[in-house]
Amino acid sequence: METDPFRIRGHVPEFDAIVSEIKARSASTRARLRMREIAYGEGASETVDVFYPDGISDRRPVHMFIHGGYWRMFSKCDYSYVADTITGSGAIAVIVDYALMPHVRMEALVDQVRRAKQWVFQHIASHGGDASRFTVSGHSAGAHLASFLFHRQEAFSGVSAALLLGGLYDLKPLQSSFLRSEIAITDREVADLSPMLHSFDQGCRAIIAVGAEETPPFHQQADAFSLRLRQQGLSVRSERLEGSNHMSSVRDLGLPETAIGRILSEMIASVG
């Protein structure tokens, strides 16, 4: 019996089946939707896949998705399927790639996703997008990274709304998890890169979602981070996804008819 609450594979029997499903769906998405791969930096991993809705239109809303994998696995190509919900909502989808730990440290990943956001602000207009209608989402480690896109380091983050799904906001417990031997999160990374210790843009509306069948730490972290954001004056909506675990919740993000798919679609629609 799995005793580490952070080792997802040990708590989700269908883990491999879900991964196979989302990779197959992602290949289908890339074959069906109009898309371009574009570099936001010079590194091999510093690219985004931009997916376009049907029809020709200008000033589309823009949504960026950041994948999870405990900062050390998966790529943007495994999560192309999320673009089905995004483009079905009339928005341009920007699916981000980033380098993986332990080849780089976590601060490099945070810098990369911030530069990907900067690419959107500087260039998305030439792709038919409207950067003033910009929203973000992320799953698991991707939710952690997405939080740094509406960080209070700037007076105005430019993020209208954020959906954080199954996220990790306090890195300290991960130091005693199975990840200790895989990515060895340092004390400095805990202090500098735990969202629970940071401040965020009050102008961003946040949705903090967690699958009802997640292990206890994911519920505890979602509750604690929601409270933290509310105390800072952000508008926060908490969502508990009945019947969902850590993997089925992100699988369903690319299905507009599911609960989490509808939440994503509604958030995109809310920016006009």
N, C-alpha and C positions, 0 to 999 in steps of 0.2 A: 504494500500500500504506500502511495506517495505521501511523504511527510513535508516536503518543501512546497509551501503554498504558491511560490512563484514559478515552479516548474510546470508550465502549462500542459505540456505533453502528458504528464502524469495524471492530470485532472480532466482531460478532454479525450475520451477514448477515440473519438472520430477525428482527431487532430490531422492525421495524414490524409484522410479522405477529404477533409475540408481544404487543405492546402492544394491537393490535386484538383479539386473542383474550381477553386478561385484562379489557379493558373490556366486551366482550360478556358474558363470564362474570359480571362484577360486576353488570351490569344484571339478569341472570337471578337472581343471588343475592338482590338487593334485592326482586325480584318474588316470590320463593318464601319467604324467611325472614321471620319476624316481627322488626321492627326499629323503633327510634326514633332520631331525630337529637336530640341534647341539647347544649346549650352548656355548656362548662366555663369560659368567660370571656366578656368583652364584645366582643372583636374578631370581625370577620366570619368569620375562619378558625378561630376557637376553638370547634370543635364536635367531637363524637365520634358515630359511628354505633354503636349498641348492638344486637347481634343475639342473639336468644334461642334456645336449643335447644327441640326439640319437648317437649311435656308441661309440666305445672305442677309446679314443684319449688322448694324453698327452699335457700339456702346452696350454690349452684352454684359451682364454681371459675370464675375470671375470667382471661381472657387478653387482653392489649393488643397490637395490632400497629401498627408505625410504618412507613410507606412510605418508599421512597427516591426518587431523582431528583436526586442531587447538590444537595440542599437548595433547588433552584430550579425544579422541575417536578413534575407529577402532583398528585393530591389523594386524599383518603380514598375517594372514590367510584370511583376507578380500581382499588381494591384490596379491594372488598367481598367478592370471591370467596374470600379467605383465611378468611372466616367459615365457609365450608363445612366445612373441616377442624376449626376450633375448636368450632363447635356440634355437629358430628358426634362430638366427643370428650366431649360433655356439658357444655361450658363456655359461659359468656356471652362473646361476642366484643365487644371495644371497639376499633374502628378509628379512629385519631386523624387529625385534620386539623391543619395548622399553616400559618403564613404562609410565604411563599417569598422567598428571597434573589433579587436584591439589594435588594428593597423594604424588607426589614429585615435586620439583621445576625444572625449565627449564634447569638449569646447569647440573642436573643429566641426562637428556635426551641427552644433548650434549656429556657428558662423555660416555654414553652408546654407541652411534653410533661411537664414536672414538674408543672405545674398540672393537666394532664389526669389524671395519676396520683393527685393529691390529690383530684380529683373522685371517682375510683373509691373511694378509701378512705372518703370522707365519705358517698357516696350509693348505692353499688352494692347495699347490703343491701336498699334499698327496691325494687330491680329483681330480687331473688331471688339475688343474688350473695354470695359469702363472700370478703371482702377478705384474709382470712388464707390463702387459697389462690390467690394472685395470681402470674401469670407474664407475661413479656413476650417479644416478638420484634420484630425489625426487619431490613430489607434495605438494604444499601448505606449511603447516608446515614442511613437509618432505623435501621440497626444502630449507627451512631455515636451517634445521638440516644438510642436505647434504653439504651446503656451508662450514660448519666447518670441513669437511673432506679434503678440499684443502686450509685451513687456513694457513697463513704465520707463524704460531707459530713454524714450522719446516722449515728448508731451502728447503727441498724437501718433498712434501706431498705424493708422490706416486700415485696421481690421474692424469691419462693422460687426461681425459676429463670429463665434468660434464654437465648433462642436468637438468636444474632447471625449473620446470613447475608450473605456477600459484603461485609463491613464495611470501613470506613475508620477507622483508629485513630491514624494519624499524618498530620496535615494538611500538613506541610511539603512533601512532593512535589507536592501539588496546586497549589502556588503557581507552578510552572513548567509546568503542564499547560494544556490548552485552557480550563480554568475561570478562568484568570487574567483573561481578557477578559469573562467572564460574571458571576462573583461576586467576584473579586479578594479572595481570602482574605488577611487582614492578618497581620502578624507577631504582633500581640497575640492574634488568634484562634488562631493556631498554638500559642502558649504557653499560653493559658488553656483551650483547648477540644480539645486532642489527648488522647484517652483514654489513650494511651501514657504520658502525663505525670501521670496521676492515680492515686488509690487507690480500691479498691472494697470493697463489703460482703462479708466472708468467709462470710456466711450464705447467699449466693446461689450456686446451682450454674449454671455457664455452659457452653453448647454453642457452640463457634466453628466455623462451617461455611463451606466455600468450594467452588465448583464446580471440578472437575478441569480444565475448559477455560477457566478465568479467566486473565487476563493475569498475569505474574509479580508485580507489586506487590500484588495481592490475596492471593496465597499468602504473600508475605513479611510482609504486615501481619497476616494471621491467625495465622501462626506466632509472630511477635513478641508480639502481644497475648496469645495463649494462655500463653506463657512468663511474661509480666508478671503475669498473674492468678495463675498457679500460685505464683510467687514471693511473692505477697501472701497465700497460704494459701487461695485459692478452689479448689473442686473444678471442674476444667475437662475437658471432653470435646471432642476435635477431630474434625471430620468432613470428609472429602474426598468430594464427590459425583461419582462417575464419570459421564462423559457429559454433564455439566451445565456451562453457561456462566453468565454473569452474569444473563441474562434468563430462561433456561429454568429455573434453580433457583428463582426466586421464582414463576414460573408454576406450578411443581409444588408449591409450598407449599400451594396450595388444593386439591390432589388427595390425599386421604388414602391412596391406594394406592401413591404414589410413595415413594422413600426419604426425602426431606425431609418429606413429609407424615406419614409414620410417626414420624419423629423428633419432630415437633411434637406429634402425638397422644400419644406416650409421655411427653413432658415434662409435658403437661397432666395426664395420668393419674397421674404420680408425686407430685402434691401431694394425692392422696387424693380 
